Amino acid sequence: MVNKTWFERAIFLSWYCSRGDCTFCYMSTQKKLIKDPKKAVRSRESVLAEAIISKACDWRIEFLSGGYESYSLSEIAEITKQIHNITGQKQWLNIGTLTKDEIKQFMPHIDGVCGAIECVNPKIHKKVCPSKPFEPIIRMLEDAEELGLKKAITLIIGLGETEKDIPLLIDFIRKHRIDRITFYALNPHKGTPFRKGPEKHYYAKWIKETRKAFPRLQIIAGSWVNRLSEIHLLLEAGADAVTKFPAIQLFGSKFAKQIEDEAVKAGRKFEGTLTKIPKINIEKEIKKLNLDDSMGKRAKQKLQAYLKRMKR
């Protein structure tokens, strides 16, 4: 295990999902409240500003994520291209199941695709993700491999699975030659049937057993603000990096400092920063994007607003 770690930031594109029935998901509580899905998307300028900040702080982009049928694929493809240009890094997609032809629209700006498996126990999966069966996700992963792309999955711990299901995960990773996995500890949302996340040692055991089975697999672990004291356990268990922290909103806070301290506690060097304001030449960064005047102005304003928030 390398002695470094880092922060990964998922860039979310929308608050709407046409499926909207995953029982644990915040989007399931919002679907009925959203009359026009096109108004439940983030502005293009906010996404670009976030990518610029991520690069300046040396955060890696975990993936681009959005609910089904929010932005059009062509719009997401253009955003993906722009973020590739900003960061210099090919991106990961976690935007639902895609066909091979749809995946091709994003090349050569992506490193791979991510399937939101969420739970490997088939009975529980059918209950908590009724509109996201395994089969289309698996087909997408197979198509991605044929196109020479990498494959990732996400898994949420605390949905009702037990340690007896760990072999199912190991078999899935091996069978489908998964390159990367993001674990999340369930963060219960008001309006869902869940009330409590998993115990930290149980959560860490899933990571530990996965690492033991796959020494070279990239493992990312999500931890929310109320769980930060577990991060050193997750890193010691075998996680490469951490995610799921509102880094712009809480930049420089005691919580951000705690993440960096947890890395040290686990014997890791923390790459990048969650506590030191980055130096950004705003005019230069916006100019590099070749945006029209209106979009360029809005992106500049959004970047300035984010930096102002971080300085507070």
N, C-alpha and C positions, 0 to 999 in steps of 0.2 A: 504494500500500500504506500503510495507516495505521501510525503509529509506536507502536502499543501491542500487547501480547500478554497472554495470561492462561493459567491452568491449568484444564483441564476434567477432572472426575472422573466416570468411569462408575460407576454404582451397580449392583453385581451382586446378584442375588437368590438365586442357587443355585449349587451345584457339580455339578448333575446335568443331563444332556441325554439324552433318549430316543433321539436319533439316535446320538450318541456315536461317530461313525466318521470325523470330520474328522482326517486323519492328523497334523496339526500341533498339535492342540488338547489342552490339559491335561485337559479333560473326557473325552477318549477314553481316557486312562490310568486314569480313576476309575470309569467306568461299571460294570465287572465287580465292583468293590469295594463298590458301593452296592446293598444289598439292598432298602432302602426309600427311594425317591426323596423322599418327603415329609419325611424326616429330613435331607436334603441341602440344605435351604433355610436361608437366613439368617433369624434372628428378625426379626419386624416391628419391634421396638424398636431393633435395631441399625441397620436401614435408616433409620428416622426420625431417630435420633441423628446418623447420618452426613450426612443432608440438612441438619440444623440447623447442624452444623459447617461444611459446605460454604458455606452462606449467610453465616455469620459471617466466614469467611476470604475471601469473595468469589471462591469457585471456582464455575465454571459446571458444571451437571450435563450431562455429555456425552450420556448416555442411560441408561435403565433397561434392564438386560440380564440375561438368564437363559436357561438351556438349555430345550429343548423339554420340556414336560410336567413342570415342577417345581411352582411355584405354579399354582393355577387362574387362569383369565382374570379372574374376578370378584375374586379376591384381589389380583391385580396392578392391576386397575382402581382398587380402593380405595386401594392404596399410592400409585398415580400421583396420585390426587386429593389425598392427604395431602401428598405432596411438592410438588405445585403450590401448596397452601396455605402450606407452610413457606417456599418460595423466592419465591413470587409470580411464578414463571415456568412457562409451559407446558413439558411435558417431551417428550423424544424416546423412542420405543420401539425396542428392538433385542431382541426376544424371539421371533424366528422369524417364519415367514410367517403372516400373518393374513388372513382373509376380510374383505370390506367390512363385513359385519354385526359381526364381531369388533372391527374398528377402531372402529366406532361406539360400542362400550361404553366407550371411553376418552375420548370427547369430552364436554365441551369442555376437557379437561385436558392435551391433547397438542398440540405444534407440528407434529409429523410422525412418520414411521416410517422405520426404517433397515433396509436389506437387506444381509445379510452376504454380499456377493458373493465376497470374499476373493481371487479370482484371475480375471482377465478372459480368460486363455488357456483356451479351452473344453476342450482335451485335458487340461491340467494340472488345471483345476477339477474335471473328472469324476473324476480320480484322487485328489485330496486332499480333495474334498468329495462323496463318492459319494451321500450322501443329501440333498444340498442343491442340486438342479438350479436352473438360472437361471429357468425358466419361472414357478414359483410366486412367486418373489421379484419378478419383473417384473410379474406380475398384481397383487401387493400394492401396488407402487409406483403402478400405474395407478389402482387403486381409491382410494388415498390422494389422488391428484391430483383425482379426481372429487369427493372429499369436501372439497376445498379445503385439504388439508394439504400440508406440505412433504415432500421426499423426500431421503433420505441413503443412502449406501452405505459399507461398510468394505472396505478392501483391505489385504492382507498382502504385503509385499515380501520376497522371498527364498524363495518356494515352488518356484522353477524357471523362472519367467517371465524374459524378457529385455527389453532396451530396445525390441526390435522389436514388443513387445506394447503399448507406450504408446499408439499410435494406436487400439487396440481400446478402451482406457479412455476416450480422448477421444470416440470415437464413441458409447460407451455413455452417457456423461454428457450429451452433446448430444441423443441420440435420446430419452432418458428424462427430460430436463430436471431433472437432479439439482441440488439446492440446496446440498448439503453432502457432504463426503467426509472420512472419517478414514483416514489411512494408518498402518499399523503396520509396523515392522521385525520380521521373524520373530524370536521369542524361543524358541529350541529348548527343549523340555521332555524330561526323562528319560522314556524309555518310548515316544518317538516316533522316527521314522526320521531326523529332522533334527538336525544337529549344529552348524550355524553360521548366524548371521544375515547379512544383506546388508552389503556394504561401504558405508560412510557416504556416499560421493560418488554411488554408484549409487542409493542410497535417495533422496538429495536430488534427483537428476535427475528421478525420477518426479514429485516435488512441483513442481519448476521447470517442467517441460513442461506439467503440468496447469494451473499458475497462468498460464502464457503463453497457453494456449488459453482460459482462463476467468478473466478478471480479477476478476469479482465472486463467484465460487464461494467458499464458506467451506471452508477446508482446515484440518484438525486433524491433528497429527503425533504419533504415539506414540513414546516413547523410554524404554527401560528403564534401570535404575540403572547398568549397565555401559556405557551408550552416551551418557551425558549430555553429553559433550564435543562431540557432533555437533549439539546443539540450535541453536546459532547458525547452522549451515549450513542447517538445515531452515527456520528463520525467514527467513534471507536468500533461500532458494529460493522462498519464497512462502507458507509456513504461517502461519495466523493465530494459532494457539495450540498448546499441547502437552498431552499426556495420557499415561496409562499409567505413572504414578509412584505408589508407595504412600505417599501424602501424609500420612496419619495416622500410620502406622507410623514413617516417617522424618521427621516434622515437625521443623523446626529443626535438622536434621542438616547435615553438610557437603554432602551430596547435594542437599538442599533449597536450600541457599544457592547451590550451583552452577547450578541451574536459573535462579534469579533473576539470577545473574551472566551466564549465557549470553544472557539476554534483553537485558541492557545491551550485551553484546558485539555483538549484532546490531542495535544502535541502537533497541531497543524499550523502552518503559516497561512494566514488569510490573505489571498490575493485581492487587489482592489480595495475599495473603501466604502463603508456605510456611514462614515462619520466626518470625513474631510471634504469640504466643498471643492468640486473640481473646477479647474480653470478652462473655460470654454470661450473660444472666439466665435461669438454668436453669428456675426455677419458672415464670417468665412464658412461656418458649417451650413448655414442656410443657402448660401450662394452655391455650394457644391451640389445641392439637390436639383438645381435647374428647374425650380418651381415657377409658375406664373406669378405675377406681382401680388395678386390677391392672396394666393395660398402662401407665398413666401412671407408676406406680412403677418398672416395669422399664425404661421409656424414660429416666427420670431417672437411674437407676443406670448404664445403658449410656452415656449422655452424659457422666456424671461419670468413668466409666472411660476413655473415649476422651480426654477432656481431660487426665486424669492421665498417660496414655501420651504425649500430645503434649508435656507439660511436661518429661518425662524427656529 
